[in-house]
Amino acid sequence: MSEAVIDTLDIAILGAVLVGSGIYWFKDKLLSPSGKSRQPLVPMQKPSASLPKINKTARKTRDFVEKMRETDKTVIFFYGSQTGTAEDYAARLAKEGTQRYNLRTMTADLEDYDMNLLDTLPANHLAVFVLATYGEGEPTDNAAEFWEHLVTGEDLPEFSRDDYEDAERPLSDVHYVVFGLGNKTYEHYNAVCRRVDEKLTKLGATRIGDRGEGDDDGSLEEDFLSWKDDMWKAVCDFMGIDFFAGNSGPRQATYMIQEHTKEEVEALAKVYFGEYQEPKFLVGSRPTYDSKYPYPATIPVSRQLFSATAGRRCLHMEVDISGSGITYQTGDHIAVWPVNAEHEVEKLARVLGLTDKLDTIITVSNTDPGSTKLPFPVPTTYRTILRHYVDITAPPSRAFIGQLTPFAPSEETAKVFAHWGQDKEAFRLQVADARRSLGTVLEKILGPGQTMDIPFDLLIESVPRLQARYYSISSSSKAHPTTIHLTAVILDYKPDVVPDETVYGLATNFLHNCHAHINKAGAIMPKYEISGPKGSYLHGDSGIKVPIHVRHSNFKLPRNSALPIIMVGPGTGVAPFRGFIQDRAADAKNGKKVGATVLFFGCRREDEDYLYKDEWPELIKDIEGAQIITAFSRQPGMPKTYVQHKMNEHKELIWDLIHKQGGYFYVCGDAKNMAREVNHRLIEIAMTCGEMSEEKATNYIKELRGRGRYEEDVWS
């Protein structure tokens, strides 16, 4: 599964100040800052010196309440984020609210707080919720509990008070703002954003301004920027602030950077060189590996799947999870945590004038003394930050380019920064569509060999945290319970707008470096430093570890293995279906009844990129009615054929399995073209074989989706 899948996340901005007057009742339990251990809390009076000693989680909440009481202009930006985009937008909005409008703001991870307390938000405060959607209308991992509480749980969610004037509208004092981040190639576009907005309104909350929605298939950043100003006008009106009197003074830093002397370094207890946050677990138990604390897994097997003549490379890797406590289910996703390529680290360091200081040990701290959250562990080094912690490979935002204008070394370059930061078309051509990294953008503006004095804290503040990339697991948990198989095409291409430049996929080329190390293939380009913190990821001559975690998915086989399934998965879209078929083969060998199992697979040429060609006959031999139907788009001497063409050839079979036998239909791969075409073809099959009108056929297919019998695992 590609990163683009994950970037379909909706951003819903929803913030709440967990403060009221009189007694604060922390009902049920509050998530700790780790998001793991949950401690029951007792009734809590207004904070005072006479309060009994309480645990760290309760103390954090008490301090939080005390802090929020200091002003009547408070906005909290709760975010639900998978790849960091929602978190980045929430942080940007919070900073803008502080600097331009003198609001007291903060950002908060949804999974760290008990949202049963949302009803305690005073009417003169503002709730800004930032929620992202991925896949088929699903919330992000850190918003899952909030989603279950507010949307998918009881009709009337439980909150902390019981003295409402209208029991059906417990959030009548809440005012909120909402923005969604989604992708229009998906059927459930911005579903989380929309459902949250709908439910909040139903519970009595009042939305401030219009709901914003961003489309990652178009220009998410542009959607966000165009919505933002109107949102602030509405917020200023609500808060009684003059929108046009926003602070235009000097920039206020969010972080402070301290470079340590040799003597100071010797006194430090620990320096981080790429480690993730410290694990949170009870003494005597194993840690829980997740998006905040990935597991360094060994990769014992890595091989190329395409032939040497294909002109492309595809890896099959097997990740060892034995002894880790990690489990997965067939259809889940594996998250791989890459590092940035060395040439990108060196390029950006050169432009920033940091080449000679890359290994200087620094501490990053918040300028707000009440905030303890940092984007990565410290103390650390400039090199570690650029290599492990910030996403310097992705194109920078237009807003960030504009922010760099005051630091330009000349009037001429200042004009370029301002132009690219203000002109949407210039930014699209020079940055977004060109897929240029931050270092490359700076080089293009400044010229070869030129440097620029950009405050490093501004870079930390403005460049998103480096996040995991997700891939559909290509193995069955029944057949391979202690290993996870991963299938990935190594990405490199030349953008249409700059055909003389090459863009390298971050994670797949990182994995290619790991593959080369495992197979002792020698140096490859681009080069990645894969040794991990202090060389801890290397073992033996060719052993390598890669940080991973598992994200559970709703893309699952039917519980009843006797039901038929049809799978459509061209290219690496076949990955989860390899797991599905392994799963069904294991059931058949164990004497279970297994229904017809049909895979439509497409690739360019049978002799070059037919993935797992030699495995399929053995896998399907024990499954009655199993078959692999292939489509080759560049087979010599044959017309271009795609999976949707093969669906048409086998429309009677599809209709029989789906309509008459109650089968399930699955699609994995490209959302923008393939998945859309497959959906249209299925509607045509319903019209032809089922003798339905177009409207009835369309509704029939939608009904299949609603009942969970038409599932997609797609990306754009």
MARKE-333154 format. One record per atom (N, C-alpha, C): y, z, x; residue in one letter. Coordinates in steps of 0.2 Angstrom, whole numbers, plus 5000, padded with zeros to 4 digits. Each point is the difference from the previous one (the first is absolute). Last residue first. Layout:
YZXa...
END
This chain:
503249764980s500449945001s500249985007s497750134987w500650015004w500449935000w497850154986v500449945002v500650025004v497850074985d500250035006d500449955004d499150044972e500349965006e500150045006e498549984974e500350045006e500349965005e498950014974y500349955004y500450045005y498950124984r499549955002r500249945004r501250214989g499750015007g499549955002g501450014980r499350044999r499750015007r502049874998g500250074997g499450045000g499849785006r500350045005r500150074998r499149844985l499550025005l500450045006l501449924983e499550064997e499550015005e501449825005k500450065000k499550064998k499149794997i500050025007i500450065001i500149924978y499350025002y499950025007y502149914992n499950074998n499350025002n500449785004t500450045004t499950074999t499049854986a499650005006a500450055005a501049954979k499450044999k499650015007k501849854999e500350074999e499450055000e499549775001e500350025007e500250074999e498149934984s500649985001s500350035007s497349974997m500650044998m500749965001m497449975004e500449964995e500550044997e498550045019g500050054995g500449974994g499749885020c499350024998c500050054994c502149905007t499549955000t499450034997t501850155004m500249954995m499449954999m499750165017a500050034993a500249954994a500249935022i499350014999i499950034993i502249985009e499849944998e499250004998e501050195009i500249994993i499849944997i499550055022l499650044996l500249994993l501349895017r499349974999r499650044995r502050095007h500149954995h499449964999h499950175015n500150034994n500149954995n499849945022v499450024997v500150034993v501949945012e499649944998e499350024997e501350175010r500449974994r499649944997r499350095020a499850054994a500349974994a500549885020m499350004998m499950044994m502350005009n499749934998n499350014997n501250195006k500649964998k499749934997k498750195010a500250014993a500449944998a497950025018d500749984999d500250014993d497850135005g500449955004g500749994999g497750074984c500350035006c500349955005c498850064973v500449955004v500350045006v498050024978y500450035006y500349955004y498650074975f500349945004f500550035005f497750084983y500650015003y500349955005y498250004976g500150015007g500750015002g498749964978g500450065002g500150015007g498849824988q499650055003q500450075002q500949804989k499450014996k499650065003k502149935010h500150014993h499450024996h500049965024i500650044998i500050024993i498349865009l500050065004l500550054997l500049784992d499450034998d500050075003d501749865007w500150024993w499450044997w499949905022i500550055000i500050034993i498649815003l499850065003l500450064999l500849794993e499550034995e499750065003e501549885014k500450044995k499550034995k499949885023h499550044997h500350054994h501349825011e499349975000e499550054997e502250085003n500049954995n499349974999n500450145018m500050044993m500049954995m500349925021k499350014999k500050044994k502149955006h499749944998h499250014999h501450175008q500149994993q499749944997q499950065023v499550044996v500249994993v500549805016y500250075000y499650044995y500149755015t499750034994t500250085001t500549735010k500250075000k499750034994k498749795008p500650014997p500250085001p498449875018m500050034993m500750014998m499449935023g499649954995g500050024993g500450205017p500049925002p499649964995p501150244994q499449975002q500049935001q501750184992r500149955006r499349975003r500250164981s500649974999s500149945005s497850134988f500349995006f500649955000f498350184985a500549954999a500349995007a497650134988t500549995005t500549944998t498250204989i500249934999i500649995004i497750164999i500750005003i500249924999i498250194986q500249935003q500750005003q497950154985a500550005004a500149945004a498350084983g500649964998g500650005004g498350195005e499849944995e500749974998e499550135023i500450014994i499949944996i499150035022d499650044996d500450014993d500849865018k499349984999k499750044994k502350015012i499949994992i499349984998i500750065023l500350054996l499849984993l499449855017e499650065000e500250054995e501249805002p499349994998p499650065000p502350015009w499949994993w499349994997w500850015024e499850064997e499849994993e501049835015d499350025001d499750064997d502349934998k499649954997k499250025001k502350115004y499450034999y499449954997y502449895000l499950075002l499350034997l501049765007y499650024994y499850075002y501349845013d500350064998d499750034994d499249805013e500550035004e500250074998e498549824990d499850025007d500550045004d500449934977e499350045000e499850025007e502649964993r499449965002r499450055000r502150084990r500249935002r499349965001r499850204982c500350005007c500249925002c499050184978g500349945002g500350015007g498250104979f500350015007f500349945002f498850144978f500449945001f500450015007f497850134988l500550005005l500349935000l498350164983v500249945002v500750005004v497750144988t500650015005t500249945003t498550124978a500249945004a500650015004a498750224995g500249944996g500149955004g498350215004v500749975002v500149944997v498350244999k500149934997k500749985002k498650175016k500449994994k500149934998k498750085019g499749994994g500450004994g500550015024n499850074998n499749994993n500949815010k499450025005k499850074997k501849914989a499449964999a499450025004a502250105004d499750024994d499349974998d501249935019a499750075001a499750024994a501249804999a499449995004a499650075001a502250004991r499549984995r499349995003r501850065014d499850054996d499549984995d500849845015q499650055003q499850064995q501549854992i499449975000i499550045004i502350074999f499750004993f499249975000f501349995020g499850074999g499750004993g500949805006r499450015005r499750074998r502049944990f499449984996f499450005005f502250065007p499750054996p499449984996p501049845015a499850065003a499750054996a501049774996v499250024999v499950075002v502149895003g499950034994g499350024998g500849885020t499850075000t500150044994t499649754996g500350035006g499850075001g499849944975p500049955006p500350035006p498950094976g500350025006g500049955006g499150084973v500449945003v500450035006v497850084983m500550015005m500349945003m498450124978i500349935003i500550025005i497850144987i500750005003i500149935003i498350144980p500149955005p500750015003p498450214992l500549954997l500149945005l498650195004a499749954996a500549954998a500550215011s499949945005s499649944996s501850204992n499349974998n499949945004n502050105003r499550055001r499349984999r501949825009p499850044994p499550055001p501649945020l499449974996l500050044994l502450005012k499350035000k499549964996k502650055008f499749945001f499250015001f501950165000n499749994993n499649935000n500550165023s500349954995s499650004994s500750165024h499549994994h500349954995h500450045027r500350004994r499649984995r499750105027v499849964994v500450014994v500550005028h499850054994h499849954995h500450005029i499949974994i500050054994i500449935029p500250054994p499949974994p498649945022v500649974996v500150054995v498649985026k500150034993k500649974997k498149925020i500750004997i500050044994i498449915024g500050044993g500850014998g498949905021s500249954994s500150044994s499450115021d500349935002d500349964995d499950274996g499549955003g500449945002g501450104983h499450045003h499549955003h502850034988l499549975004l499450045002l502050084988y499649954996y499549965003y501650165010s499550034996s499549964996s502149985016g499349975001g499450024996g502350084998k499850025006k499349975001k500749934977p500350065004p499650025006p499449764994g500150054996g500450065004g499249765005s499650065003s500250074996s500849754998i499550034995i499750075002i502149825004e499850065003e499550034995e500549735000y500250074997y499750055004y500749725002k499750065002k500250064997k499849734991p500550055003p499650065002p498749855008m500750014998m500149994992m498050095020i500249954995i500750014998i498050075021a500750014997a500149944994a497550075005g500549995004g500750004996g497750044992a500249935000a500649995005a498350184992k500249995007k500249935001k499450124979n499649945003n500249985007n501250184989i499350014998i499549955003i502349975002h499850055004h499350024999h501049834986a499949985007a499850065005a500450054977h499449965001h499949985007h502050114995c499450055000c499449965001c501949874997n500050045007n499450055001n500449904979h499749955005h500050025007h501050134982l499350005000l499649955005l502450004998f499850065003f499250015000f500949824989n500049995007n499950065004n500150014977t499449965002t500049995007t501850134990a499450035000a499449965003a502349904998l499950065004l499350035001l500749744998g499850054995g499950075004g501649795009y499350035001y499950064995y501649765004v500050074997v499350025000v501649815014t499350024997t500150074998t501849775004e499850075001e499350024997e501149794998d499950015007d499950075002d500549914978p499449985002p499850015007p501650104981v500150005007v499349985003v500349994976v500750005002v500150005008v497850024990d500349934999d500750005002d498350165012p500350004994p500449934999p497750065013k500749985002k500350004993k497850165008y500249944997y500849985002y497650185001d500549985004d500249934997d498150214995l500649964998l500549995005l497250054996i500550025004i500649954999i498150094982v500249945004v500650025004v498050164991a500749995000a500149945004a498150204989t500149925001t500749985000t498350245002l500649974999l500049935002l498350234994h500149935003h500749974998h498950265003i500449964996i500149935003i498050225002t500549955003t500349964995t498450174994t500450035006t500449955004t498649954980p500450064999p500450035005p498849774992h500350025007h500450064999h498849904982a499649975005a500350035007a501050074980k499350024999k499649975006k502349964998s499950075002s499250024999s501049755006s499850044994s499850075003s501849805010s499350035000s499950044994s502149905008s499549954999s499350025000s502750094993i499450025004i499549954999i502649954999s499550024996s499450015004s502450065009y499549945000y499550024995y502750085010y499450014996y499649944999y501950135018r499849944996r499350004997r502050205008a499349975000a500049934997a502450095010q499550024995q499349965001q502650085012l499449965001l499450024996l502650054994r499550035003r499449955001r502549914996p499550044997p499550025005p502649975005v499449965001v499450044997v502250095000s500049944997s499449965000s500450225011e500250014993e499949934996e499750005024i499550044997i500150014992i501649895013l499449964999l499550044997l502050115004l500149954995l499449954999l500150165018d499950034993d500149964994d500549925022f499250014999f499950034993f502249865006p499850075000p499250004998p501149795012i499850024994i499850075000i501149825017d499950074999d500050024993d499249775014m500450024995m499950084999m499649765018t499850074997t500550024995t499049755013q500650044998q499750074996q498749805008g500250055005g500550054999g499949774985p499550035005p500250055005p501249984976g499949965005g499550035005g500950084978l500350025006l499949955006l499049974978i500750014999i500350015007i497749985000k500349934997k500750014999k498850195007e500049955005e500349944998e499650164984l500550025004l500149965006l498249964985v500749994997v500550025004v497950045008t500149935000t500749984997t499250234999g500249985007g500149925001g499250094979l500750025002l500249985007l498349844988s500050075001s500750025002s499449784984r500250025007r500050085001r499449814982r499650065002r500150035007r501049824986a499849995007a499650055002a501050014979d499549955000d499749985007d501750184998a499450014996a499549945000a502049985014v499650075001v499450004996v501649815001q500050035007q499550065001q500349894978l499849955005l499950035007l500850144982r499449974998r499749965006r502250085001f499550055002f499349984999f501849864994a500050015007a499450055002a500549984977e499749945002e499950005008e501250184989k499350004999k499649945002k502250135010d499849934997d499350004999d501050195010q500349994994q499849944996q499250075022g500050064996g500249994993g500249835017w499350014998w499950064996w502249975008h499849944996h499350014997h500950165015a500350014994a499749944995a499449995022f499650064997f500350014993f501149845013v499349984998v499650054997v502250055008k500049954995k499349984997k500250135020a500150044994a500149964994a499849905021t499350024997t500150044994t502049925010e499649954998e499350024997e501550155011e500249984993e499649954997e498850165017s500649965000s500249984993s498250155005p500450015007p500649955000p498950144978a499949935003a500450005007a499850184982f499750015007f499949935004f500850024977p500550045004p499750015007p498649884984t500649965002t500550045004t497850064989l500050005008l500749965002l499250034977q500250075003q500249995007q499149824988g500750014998g500350065004g497749965000i500349955005i500850014999i498650124986f500050035007f500449955004f499649944978a500550055000a500150035007a498449834995r500749985001r500550055000r497550055010s500349994993s500749975001s498049955018p500450064998p500449984993p497549915008p500749985000p500450064998p497750065012a500249974994a500849985000a499050115018t499749935000t500349974993t500350235007i500549965003i499849935000i499450244989d499849934999d500549955003d499450275008v500449964996v499849935000v498750165012y500250044994y500549964996y498749945022h499650034995h500350024993h501249895019r499349975000r499650034994r502250075005l500149934999l499349974999l500250235005i500349994993i500049924999i499250085021t499650024995t500249984993t501449975019r499549954999r499550014995r501750165004y500349934997y499449955000y499250254999t500449965005t500249944996t499550274992t499649945002t500449965005t499850264986p500349955004p499649945001p499750044978v500450005006v499850075004v499149814979p499950065004p500550005006p500749864978f499450005004f500050065004f501649964983p499649944999p499450005004p501150234991l500249955005l499549944999l501050254987k499549945000k500349955005k501150214994t499550005005t499649945001t502550104989s499549954999s499550005007s502150134996g499550024995g499449954999g501949975016p499650065002p499550024995p501049755005d500050054994d499650065002d500049825015t500750035000t500150054994t497649945012n500449994995n500750035001n498449925020s500150054995s500449984995s498449925023v500449984995v500150064995v499549975028t499850044993t500549974995t498949905025i500550024996i499850044994i499349885026i499850054994i500650024996i499649775016t500450064999t499850044994t499249785008d499650055000d500350075000d501249794999l499550004995l499550065000l502149925013k499950064997k499450014995k500849805012d499950055005d499950074998d500449814985t499449995004t499950055005t501749984982l499650055001l499449995004l501949864989g500250035007g499550065001g500049854981l500350064999l500250035007l498849805000v500649984996v500450074999v497950015010r500449975004r500749994997r498350094988a500250055005a500549975004a498949864985l500550044996l500350055005l498249875008k500649964998k500650044997k497950105006e500449985006e500649964998e498550054983v500250065002v500549995006v498849824992e500550024995e500450065002e498149925012h500649955001h500650024996h497950124998e500450025006e500649955001e498950054975a499949965006a500450025006a499550184980n500449945001n499849965007n498250154986v500650015003v500449935001v498250094979p500149965007p500650035004p498150084980w500750025003w500149965006w498449964977v500150005007v500750015002v498350044977a500749995003a499950015007a498349924979i500150045006i500749985003i498850004974h500449975005h500050045006h498249974978d500550035003d500449965005d497949944989g500649984997g500650035002g497750135001t500149935001t500649974996t500150245009q499649974995q500149935001q500250225018y500349944997y499549984994y500650235019t499649964996t500449944996t500250205022i500349944996i499449974996i499750175016g500150034994g500349944995g499349995024s500750014999s500150034993s497849935010g500350065003g500750024998g499449745000s499550064999s500350065003s500949774998i500350064996i499550065000i500549745013d499650064999d500350064997d500449724999v500350065001v499550064999v500049725005e499650054996e500350075003e500849724997m500050065004m499750054996m500649725002h499650054997h499950065004h501949795000l499650055003l499650044994l501249745006c499950054995c499550055003c501849785007r499550055002r499950054994r500749725005r500250064998r499550055002r499749775004g500750015001g500350064998g497749904999a500350024994a500850005002a498049975015t500449944998t500550014994t498450175009a500549985005a500549954998a498850144981s499849965006s500649995004s500050224985f500149934999f499749965007f499850244997l499749974995l500149925000l500050225020q500449944996q499549974995q499850275007r499949935002r500449954997r499450285006s500549954998s499849935002s499150294999v499849924999v500749974998v500050235004p499449985004p499949935000p502150174996i499849944997i499449975005i501250264993t499749955004t499849944997t502050174992a499349984999a499849955005a501950204993p499949955006p499349985000p501550084978y499550025004y499949945006y502350094985p499549955001p499450035005p502150114985y499650025006y499349955001y501749974983k500450045004k499650025007k499049874982s500549965003s500550045004s497650105000d500349964994d500649965004d497850195003y500349955003y500349954995y499350275004t500049954995t500449945003t498750205014p500649984997p499949944995p498250205005r500249945003r500649984997r499350265002s499849944996s500349945004s500350225008g499349994999g499849954996g502450094997v499650015006v499350004998v501749854986l499850075001l499550015006l501949814998f499450014997f499850085002f501849785005k500050064996k499350014997k501149865023p499650004994p500150074997p501949875014e499550055001e499650004993e501349775005q500150074998q499450055001q499949785015y500250014993y500250084999y500049875024e499650034995e500450004994e500849915020g499749954995g499650044996g501050125018f500049935002f499649954996f501350275002y499649954996y500149935003y500250275010v500349934999v499649954997v500250295003k499649944999k500549944999k500750225007a499350024998a499649945000a502250035015l499849974994l499350024999l501350035020a499950064995a499849984993a500349845018e499550055002e499950064996e501849844996v499349974999v499550055002v502250055006e499950024992e499349974998e500749965022e499950074999e499850024993e500749785006k499350015003k499850084998k501849904983t499950005007t499350025002t500749884976h499850065004h500049995008h501449894977e499649985005e499850075005e500749964973q500150045006q499549985005q501249924975i499549985005i500250045006i500450014971m500250015007m499549995005m500549914973y499650035005y500450015007y501049914981t499550044996t499650035005t502649915002a499350005002a499650044996a502349884993q499850065001q499250005002q502349835001r499350014999r499850075001r502649944995p499549995005p499350024998p501649954979g500250025007g499449995005g500449964975s499949945005s500250025007s499250114974n500250025007n499949935004n500649994974g499450015004g500250015007g501249954979a500350045005a499450035005a499749864980f500449965005f500350045005f498850104982f499549955004f500449975005f500550244989d500349935000d499649965005d499050204985i500249995006i500449935000i498650144983g500750015000g500449985007g497649984992m500250065005m500750014999m499149814989f499650064997f500350075004f500849795007d500350014994d499750074997d499149925020c500750025001c500350024993c497949895000v500050075002v500650035001v500049774994a499850044995a499950085002a500649845016k500550014996k499850044994k498449955016w500550055002w500650014995w498449834996m499750074999m500550055002m500649785004d500050014993d499750074998d499749925022d500750024999d500250024992d497749935008k500350075002k500750014998k498649794996w500050064995w500450065002w499849815015s500449984994s500050054995s498750045019l500750005002l500449984994l497649994998f500250075001f500850005001f499049794999d500050034993d500250085001d499849885020e500549984996e500150034993e498150055014e500650035002e500649974997e497949914994l500150074998l500650035002l499349754995s500350045006s500250074997s498049854992g500649975001g500450035006g498050094994d499849925000d500649965001d500150244996d499949985007d499849935001d501650124982d499549965000d499849985007d501350214985g500049965005g499449965001g501650144981e499449985002e500049955005e501550214985g499949955005g499349985002g501450114978r499550015004r500049945005r502350094990d499449964999d499450015004d501850204995g500049935002g499449964998g499650254998i500749985002i500049935003i498350144981r500149965006r500749985002r498750224987t500549944999t500149965007t497950164986a500549995006a500449954999a498250074985g500750034999g500549995005g497649924997l500050085001l500750034999l499649765000k499750034994k500050085000k500949885018t500449994994t499750034994t498750005020l500650045001l500450004994l498349845001k499750074998k500650055001k500449775006e499950014993e499850074998e500349955022d500650004997d499950014992d498149985014v500450065001v500650014996v498849805000r499750054996r500350075001r500849815012r500249994993r499650064996r499749995024c500750014998c500150004993c497949945007v500150075001v500750024998v499349775000a499750044994a500250075001a500649785011n500450065000n499850054994n498749784999y500650015004y500450064998y497649904996h500350074998h500650015004h498849805003e500150014993e500350064998e500449885024y499650044997y500150014992y501449885015t499449965000t499450044997t502350085004k499949964994k499349965000k500750245011n499949935003n499849964993n501450255006g499449974999g500049935002g501550254997l499849955006l499449974998l502150144986g499349985001g499949955005g501850214991f499949945003f499349985001f501750194986v499449985002v500049925002v501350274993v500149935002v499349975002v500950224984y499749975006y500249935001y500350274987h500349935000h499749975006h499450224982v499949965007v500349934999v499750184983d500650015004d500049965007d498349994982s500649974997s500650025005s497450025001l500549985005l500749984998l498150074985p500150055005p500549985006p499349924975r500449975005r500250065005r498650044981e499849935002e500449975005e500550214990a499350015004a499849935003a502550094994d499549954997d499450005005d501550165005e500249994993e499649954997e499050155020y500449944998y500250004993y498750165016d500650024995d500449944998d498150045017d499750004993d500650014995d499649915028r500350044995r499750004993r499349875020s500050075002s500350054994s498649764996f500550025005f500150085000f498149794991e500250075001e500650015005e499549774985p499850035006p500350085000p499249834980l500650045002l499950045006l498449854994d500549964997d500750045001d498150035018e500050014993e500749974998e499349895021g499750064998g500150014992g500949825015t499349994997t499750064998t502450005007v499849944997v499350004997v501050195013l500549974995l499849954996l498550105016h500350064996h500549974995h498949855015e499550034996e500350054995e501449915017w499849954995w499550034995w500550135019f500650004995f499949954995f498450015016e500050064996e500550004995e499949825016a499550004995a499950064995a501549935020a500350014993a499450004995a499749965023n500350075000n500350014993n498849805004d499650065001d500350064999d501049794987t499850015007t499650075001t499849864977p500550045004p499850005007p499349804983e499850065002e500650045004e499649764990g500450054996g499850075002g498849835011e500049994993e500450064996e500549975026g499449974996g500149994993g501850165009y499649955004y499449984996y502650134999t499449984997t499649955004t502050225003a499849935001a499449984997a502350184997l499349994999l499749935002l502250195001v499949935003v499249995000v502050164985f499349995002f499949935003f502150194994v499949935003v499349995002v501650184985a499349985002a500049935002a502150194998l499749934998l499450005003l501850204989h499749975006h499749934999h501050154984n500549975004n499849985007n498650114983a500349944997a500549965004a498050155010p500650014996p500349944998p497350055005l500649965003l500650014995l497750084996t500550045003t500649975003t498049894992d500450024994d500550055002d498349925016l500649954998l500450024995l498050105010l500650045000l500649954998l497749945003n500050044994n500750034999n499249885020m500549964995m500050044993m499550085026d499750004994d500549974994d499849935027y500350044995y499750004994y499549865020d500150075002d500350054995d499549764997e499450045000e500150075003e501849834998l499750034994l499450045000l501949985019d499449974999d499750034993d502749995007a499450044999a499449964999a502950015008t499449964998t499450045000t502750054996m499550015004m499449954998m502950084997t499449964998t499450025005t502750054991r499550035003r499449974998r502449875001l499550044996l499550035004l502049865005n500050075001n499550044996n500549755003y500250044993y500050075001y499449845018r500549974996r500350044995r498350085014q500549985004q500649974996q497950084990t500450055004t500649985003t498749854988g500250044995g500450065004g498849845013e500649974997e500450054995e497950075009k500550005005k500749974998k498149994986a500250075001a500650005005a498949794996l500550024994l500250075001l498549925016r500649975001r500550024994r497850095000a500450035005a500749965001a498449914985a500350074997a500450035006a499049805005y500549994995y500350064998y498150015014d500649985004d500649994995d497950064991e500350055004e500649985003e498849834990a500350054995a500350065003a498849865014t500649964998t500450044995t497850065011g500750025003g500649974997g497649974994t500149975007t500750025003t499250104979q499449985004q500149985007q501450164980s500049945005s499350005003s501850124981g499349995000g499949945005g502150204997y499749935001y499250005000y502550144993f499350015000f499749935001f502550115003f499749945000f499250015001f502250154990i499450005004i499749944999i502650114997v499549954999v499450005004v502450154992t499450005003t499649944998t502350134996k499949935001k499449995004k500950224995d499849974993d500049925001d499550215019t500449954997t499849974994t498850175012e500750005003e500549964997e497550034995r500550044996r500749995003r498149925011m500249954995m500550044995m499050125018k500449955003k500349954994k498450174994e500650035003e500549955002e497849934995v500450024994v500750035001v498549955018f500249944997f500550014994f498950185011d500649985004d500349934996d498050094991r500650044999r500649985003r498049885004t500349994994t500650054998t498850035020k500349935000k500449994994k498650195001r500750015003r500449935001r497850004991a500550034995a500650015004a498449925014t500149954994t500550034995t499250145018k500449955002k500249954995k499350244991n499849955005n500549955002n500850244993i499649954997i499849955005i501150274996k499849955005k499649954996k501750134985p499550015004p499849955005p502550054991l499449964998l499550025004l502350075001s499550054998s499349964998s502149895006a499850035006a499450054998a500449794985s500450055002s499750045006s499849774980p499950035007p500550055002p499249974974k500549975005k499950035007k497850024988q500750024998q500549965004q497349954994m500550015005m500750014997m497150004995p500750004997p500550025005p497849925012v500150044995v500749994997v498249825011l500650045001l500150054994l497949855014p500250034994p500750045002p499249805016q500050074999q500250024993q498849785015r500550024994r499950084999r499549805021s499950064997s500550024994s500449785009k499350025000k499850064996k502249905007g499749964995g499350014999g501750105015s499549965003s499749954995s501650164994p500349955004p499549955003p499250144979s500350025006s500349945003s499750034973l499749975006l500350025006l499750154978l500549955003l499749975006l499250124975k500050005007k500449945003k500050134975d499449975003d500150015008d502250044991k499450004996k499549965003k502250135006f499749955003f499349994997f502550104992w499250014999w499749945003w502450145000y499749935002y499350015000y502250134987i499450005004i499749935001i502650014997g499550064998g499450005004g501249774999s500350065000s499550054997s499449775014g500350024994g500450065000g498649795016v500450065000v500350014992v498949815015l499650054997l500350065000l500849744999v500150065003v499650064997v499549725002a500150064996a500250065004a499749714999g500150065004g500150054995g499149735003l500150064995l500050065004l499849725002i500450055003i500050064994i498249805007a500450034994a500450065003a498749775009i500450065002i500350024994i497649855005d500750014996d500350065003d498249845014l500250064997l500650004996l498949835013t500149994993t500250074997t499349975023d500750004999d500249984993d497750015008i500350074999i500749994999i498849815003v499850034994v500450074999v500349885019a500449974994a499850034994a498950045021e500550044999e500449984994e497549934999s500649995005s500550054998s497250004998m500650004996m500650005004m
END
